Structures are given as C-alpha cells and as structure tokens.
Amino acid sequence: MKNKIIFILVVVLLGAAAYVWLKPNDDAAFREEMRDFGVKNIDAIDEIIISEKGYDSIVLTKQGESWKVNGKFMARPDLMATLLSTINKVKVKNRIPKEGIKQLTNLLAVHHKSVQIYANDELIKSYWVGGKTMDSRGTYMLMHNDDGDTSNIPFVTHIEGFEGYLTERYVSQEDLWRDAHLFYFPEMGISTIMVEYPENKAQSFKIQIDEKNIELFPLNSDVAAPKVNMAALKTYLLNYKEVSAESFITKNNITKRDSLLKTSPLFVITVIDNKNNKNVIKGYRRKTLPGEVNYLGQHTEYDVDRLFGITSNDKELCILQYYIFDRLTKNLSDFTNF
C-alpha cells in the first residue's frame, strides 16, 4: 500500500511538472506566434531572404515555377525544394531551460542566419537560425515579432521524422545556389539548335524544329540537307533535355574568362526555345596543371576529361565534361552519311 501511494505521488508530481512546462503562458514571449516557425502555405511564398555574417545576403525571388538568386541566375531546384520543405515542416521540439535562455540568446545574437519570408510582398515570418543541439537532433531558433524585435526566447526546433539539424538547409552562400543547368528542356520546346566549330566550318550545322518537321542545315546555308538519318537526329535532340556544367567558377574568374575570350573556342552551341529565349555555351580546351596526369598516369598538355565553358552573354565561366559534351558536339556528316 505504501509503495502504491509513493507511485501515485511520483506520477502526480511528474504530471504537474509537465503541465507547468507545457502549459500555455500568457507572457508575450510564449505566445503561439512566437513559437510557430512553420509556414503552412508555401505556395504563397514569393521571396525569401537569408543573410549570415561574413556572406552577402541571398535573395530568392519566385518567377513562375522557378526561383532566381539575387536577380542573377536560377536557383538549384534541389536546394529550393529542401528549403521550402523545411520552412513548411519546422516546428518546436522543446523549450530551453530557463537558466540557459540568456546565454543561448546572447550566442544566437552573434552567430545566426537571419531568415525573412514574404508572401504577396508582405513579411509573414522572420527568425534566426542558430546551431545544432548537443545530440545534433535539434536546431536553436529564435522568432522575431511583428515589430521586427526578437522574442528573447529561443527554442529547439526540428522536423518530425528527420534525424538531424536544420542549419545547413538555410544556405547563405551565393555560389552554392547556382543552378548548374546550361540547357534544360524536359518537354523539349526547342525551335533552333546551332552547333558551330570555328576551326571546322564544313561540319557545323543547324537544326530547325516545328510541330511538323525537323530539318537539318549546314550552318551557313538556307538549303536543308537532302538526305538525313532522322532516327540519329531525333536521338541527338534528346541529349538537350538536361545538360549541366560540372561547376561554375565564381571567384577570381574575370582574368581567365577574358583570356579565353581572346582565343578561338572549340565549339559554340546556341539553343533557342519556342519563346525565342537564346542560350549560348562556348567550349575551350583546359590546359593541365603541373603534375596533373591522365588515367594512364601520363601528363598531357590539355585535360582529356574537362574543358572550360563560357555562358550567360560571355559573363560566366564554368567547368564542362567531355563525357557530357561529346554527345552534343557531333558533325554534320554524322547525320548525312548513312
């Protein structure tokens, strides 16, 4: 009987403690809106700003079904999907013990990523994202109120069913947001493809596509090739569904880019879509670095796996792979000699 009474008392005390910890608090610091980090309707979001000390602010702006980064280039779809999912699903995991609030708030004030979320040009959510908890299963966050002031009460947040922390999902480096796609036509939607070889004009060509016909031309001719391997040509077009650079070189790239532009490219590929948008990529040989060898352990003058690319109106420098571009750099004769 005595043990039973002790057990009941323990249960009551634990219940009371849980109630005190979890019960609603009328203080402004514990209002629901100061712990409601998630955005239910992510389709309404049209702008997200992420800033971090030491980096430029990232401004993500919605354009149709895509997102643009700092008004410069399209955002990586995978990063964007992860960010929007996080914004939607993030929620409070638990509160911070009272004795640790001040220390953690001071730490967050120095080390945090600031996140501002807009819908219809109106700020709907603003909070700081801090580091991870000791077990790496939670992330410290602190909400801003309607006046832009912080709540002074940080929380541990998480996503239900996800084992990990969320800080790295709020990417604040511009370079990492760069979508590596050069050509992306999953539904085709291409009207013209031009492939030019400055050192081999005779093998340069143009393809014109409409709803009824696919025609092949020598690049500088208005007379279509009379005999074309149409199966090979249609297979070739499928290569343009998704073409990506290996990476973009964004730091200290101007000198190298300008130096390449003074030389003759290996190829120039121009794609015009059905809305008359033009995208051009120029390919240049990449000289190997001292000590760099191929898969046979031999040093060659030029890299046999990678080359330089210049795109976006000659403004951006990137690394391309021959593995990808060998499929695109066919000769005119590849479609006419059969």
Beta strands, then each sheet from edge to edge (+ up, - down):
strand 1: 45-52
strand 2: 58-63
strand 3: 66-69
strand 4: 73-74
strand 5: 91-95
strand 6: 113-119
strand 7: 122-132
strand 8: 139-143
strand 9: 155-158
strand 10: 181-184
strand 11: 190-196
strand 12: 205-209
strand 13: 214-218
strand 14: 242-244
strand 15: 247-249
strand 16: 267-273
strand 17: 278-287
strand 18: 302-311
strand 19: 316-321
sheet 1: 4+ 3- 2+ 1- 6+ 7- 8+ 9- 5+
sheet 2: 10+ 14-
sheet 3: 13+ 12- 11+ 16- 17+ 18- 19+ 15-
end
